[in-house]
Amino acid sequence: NTSKLWFWDGDFNDGAADLGYRELYVRWLQLGTFLPVFRSHGTDTPREPWHFGEPGSIFYDAIVKFIKLRYQLLPYIYSWGAETHRNHGVMLRSLLFDFAHDEKAREISDCFMFGKAFLVCPVTGPMYYEADSRPLPETEKTKDIYLPKGAGWFNFWTNAFHAGGQTIRCDAPLDVIPLFVRTGSIIPISEPITYADEKKGEVSEILVYGGEDGEFVLYNDEGDSYAYENGRFSAIHLKYSDHEKTFTFGKAAGQFKYQERFRIKWIGCGQTRAVEVVYRGVEQTVVL
């Protein structure tokens, strides 16, 4: 379990040739996947995936994996952007926002909530290489994560469930950032896309994590104009009842055409199930 922080003394201008820099860049990109703005900036330094290896190599594949994940999360992120604009919501959240009662969570500065669903735990130190491609063969590829109490947590990558209020040791190889989803979360995702507006904000699946009740407002609009200021948007209040195992679509708000077909995937302890729904813009409830 690494506690070593990065100290970079290499050359950024030709960094992609340095395996230590490649590892650092991958971890930066993983963190950026869960920030409100995802953008790889720099001047006269390589940033495109092909500078970091070929398809099938560990650095290239890790970079592409997280770029694809960012695209898949766009419906969740865009809806949170609307929540921030319309209702003064907070997308990037200290653990104090949601777990002020948990004294241990108050002290954590290397993990944060992305919206109310995701607990993001970036890797902040090298596990494979230091600068100048110096290998770190004895470093464990793990990170100790404290899961705040008052909620249950699903490992995003495996769907394994963990109770809150405990510290667990997580695998953190180069292509994994420790990432957990709070019980009761509703997360709309897109199918894999190659540019942001390819599917016009259409949701391919809504992930529902059991264990608690949950709510979410699914938002969409034209994406490239200010027409939303005049009502050209779609906002659908989604609600999950854990006791009843029901999922409710509220009446569609706004003048933008709402999506009609959804796939809802329920995730529980050791089980999943899915239902297909045709939504007509009025309140309706389905059993999961």
Disulfide bonds with the S-S distance in Angstrom:
none
